[in-house]
């Protein structure tokens, strides 16, 4: 079992396992943007994004022992009882970023994928559906989340460290422990819907049905076809660095409807 020392090395190892299993994938989102434009992952990203057809995600999960044997931990997230995301982490080098695999369904000429969007403790990072429907419980939960996450910061005042390690950790930890194993569709229910919304990526399937390759030094990865058009469709002016980009606000392929609403609208147009 090899200890991977760099982020690209771990991505290369995992994608080579996909190739051996005959499972197609592609670099996606910020990882695709960084590697295509800068030849490196974005420094401020907190994960590596890969895309995959949902049937192939199922196949990969059935073969998760292959990943376990190579030193990776695999967890699944479900939406409407189907796997819509896998998270892969190194068990050996825990400093490396997690790899998120997003599952896409194909319908007509569209590829769609559920995306869960969360309210953040910072008021300026909250969305209109939250700010227009104020909730004391939401405010309390986000306050608990903020202090629970900041409890170990050196700059945190003593009283906030005490609150963070006691009340806030208990409240937010319990909320997190209950919601995390649930099917993401259930996050539409109270009280989870105070903080979470199910949105949908809706993308032309032509980018994913035929893939190209991208070489970064000694590594070669699969990427969507017509990559520059794809990046323009997602990011607009992707050629320039934009650290202020917020995916739930600025991603041009993220629609503020649930997958069920998308499918219903699609049926109504036929």
N, C-alpha and C positions, 0 to 999 in steps of 0.2 A: 504494500500500500504506500504510494508515493506522497510525500508532503509537497503540495503545490505552493510555490513561493510568490507567484504573481497572479493578478486577476485574469490576464489574458491566458495564462497557462491553464488555469482552472476551467475557463470557458472552452479552450481548445480541447482539453481532456474530455469534458462532458459532451461537446458536439461530435467528437470522434466516436464516442459511445453511441450517440444517436445514429451515426453513419453505419456502424456495425450492426445495429438493430434494424436498419432500413427505415428509419423514421426521419422524414424531412422536417426541417426547422428553418427559421430565418432570424437574423438579428433584427431587433425592432426598437422603436421609440428612441429614448435618449442614447441608448447604447449604439444603435445604428447611426444616429446623427453624429455622435462623437467620433466613432471609428471611421465613418465615411468622410467626414469633413476634416477632422484633426488628426486622424490616424491614432487616436487614443481615446479611452473612455473619458467622459466628462468628469472633471475633478469633483464636482459637487453632487454627483449622482450617488444615491444610497443603495442602488441595486443594479443588476444587469438584466436587461429585458430581451427575451426571446419570444418568438411567435411560433405557433404550431396549430395544425388543424385538430379539432376536438377528438376525432377518432384516433389520431396519432397520440394525443395526450393520454387517452385511455390505454393504448398499447404500451406507452412508456411506463405508466403506473403499474401495469401488470408485470413489467420487467424491472421494477424498482430494486430488486435484489442485486441486479448488475451494478447499479449505482452505489448501493450499500457496500458491496464488495470492494469498490474503488475508494471508499472513505467518504461518501456523501450521505447526508440525511435528506429524506424526501418527505414533504408534507403536502397534502392536497387541500384545496378549497372547492366547495361545491356550490352550484347555483341551480335551483330547481332540480336537485338530486343528480346533477351531472357535474363532472369535474370541469371547472372553468379555469383553474389556475393550479400550477405546481410551484412549490418553493424548494430549491435545492441549495443546501449549505454544506460547506466542508466540515467534517467532524474533526479534522486534524488541525487545520489552520483557521481558527474562528475569527481572525482579523479580516479575512476576505469577505467581500460583499456577497449577499445572497443572490441567487439567480432565479428570476421569476419567469415562468413560462406561461404565456397567455394563450388560452384556447380560443380558436375562432370557428364559428359555424358558417357553412356556406349555404346561401339561399339566393336563387336567381343569380344576379351578377354582383351580389354583396357578400362581404365577409363581416360578421358581427361578433362582438365579444362583450360580456358584461363587465362593467367597471364600477367598483364601489368607491364613492367619493365621501370623504369625512369632513365634518366641521373641525376647525382648528381652534385652540385656545385664544389665539390672537384675533381680536374683533375684525381687523382689516382683512383677515384670511377667511372670514365666514361668507357663505353664499347668501343670495337674496332670499332663498326659501327659509333660511334660518333667521336672518335679521328681520324679515317681515313677519315672522311668527315667533315672537320672543317666548322663552320658556325658562322659568326659574330652575327647573330640574336640569335642563341642558346646561345652563350657566354653571350650576353646581358641579355637574359631572366634568365639564371642561376645566373648571378650576382645580378639581381633584387631580385630573390628568396632568395639568401643568405642574402642580407642586410635587406630584409623585415622580415625574420625570426629572424635575430639577433638584430633588432632595439631596443629591450628592455633589451638586455644584459648589465649588469653593466659595463663590461670591454670594451664595444664598444666605440670608439672615438666619440666625439660630431658630427663631420661632417658626420660620417656614420649613426648616429642616425637620423640626419636631412634628409639625403638621404633615409634612410629606411622608415621613416614616411611619406615621400612625393612621390618622383618619383617612388621609387622601390615598395612601397606598392600599388601605383596606377597601375603600369604596371603589376606586378605579380598578384595582386588581380583581375584585369580585365581578365587576361589570365586564372586564376583559375576558376573564375565565369563562363566563357564561356565554358570551357572544361568539367567541372565536371558533368553537367547534360546530356552531350552528350553520346550516345551509344559508348562504348569503341572501336568498330570497326572503328568509325570515327576518332579515334586518329591516324589512319594510314595516315591521310591526313595532308597536310601542313597547319599551322606551327607546329601542335601538334607532327608530326612525327620527328621533330627536337630533341625532348626530350623523347618521349615515343615509345616503341616497344611492340607489342603483341607477347608473347611467349606462350608456351603450356606445361602444366604438362601432361605427358603421363605415366600412371602407370598401372601395371597389376591389372585387376579388382578383382582378387581373394582375395585381401586384404580387399576389401570393401563389397563384396557380403555376406561374413559371418563375423560377428563381435564378439568380446570378451568383457570382462569387466575388469576394473581396479579400485581397491579400494584405495582411499587416505583418511585415517582417517575415518570420518563418511560419506564420499562422494563416490559414485560409478559412473563411466563414461564408455561409450562405446568406444572401440578402435579397430583398424583394426586387423584382424586375422594375426597370424604369425608376431606379432609386431616387433620382433627383425630383421627378414628378411626385413620387410618393411623399418625400420630405416636404415638398412645397404644399402638398395637400394637407399635411399634418401641422406644419410649423410656419407656413408662410415664407418669410425671408429667412430661411434656415442657414444661409451662408455666413451670417453675422452672429457672433456670440450674444446670447440674451439670457443673463443669469436671473432676470426677473420673470422669466416665462413660468406660468402656473398652469399645470396640465388641465385642471378642471375648468379653467377660464379661457385658456388660449389654444387648446388643441382643437383644430378645426374639424376633426373627425369624431369628436366626443359629443354625443347628443344627450340632452337632458331628459331622456325618456328611458324607461326600463326596457329590457329585451321583450317582455310581453307586449308592451305598448308598441314597440317597433314592429313586431310580427303582426299585431292586429291592424296597424295602419297599412302594412304591406298587403294584407289580404283585402282590405277595403278598396285599394287602388286597382285590384285585378278585376 
